């Protein structure tokens, strides 16, 4: 995503070879590119390049994390199966899982613009270890 944010700042597009040179394998890029295109994070140019489809200030890291199966928010198994909810510990387990998802989501609310901000001025860090923007 850093390549795309940098390219957008200069009006350029990212091509497949740029991503592969950055260390992403062909299979990884194929899966990631498909997800990003399907969710309108990336758009394909007429010259077979890719650009961000939206302003990076409007795309959060949390939004990207939810695209990946098995993500930090619980992936495909967001809740315990119905038949396990009657077990005495299941309600507590579900509450713990939900608290974990909520905490992870709060930590990842920063936008791509904030994540890849080229003007990395040092700010005091907040309680989640992220330097807030001025």
Helices and strands as residue ranges (DSSP letters): H 2-10, H 16-21, H 26-38, E 42-44, E 50-52, G 56-58, H 61-65, G 82-84, H 90-107, H 112-115
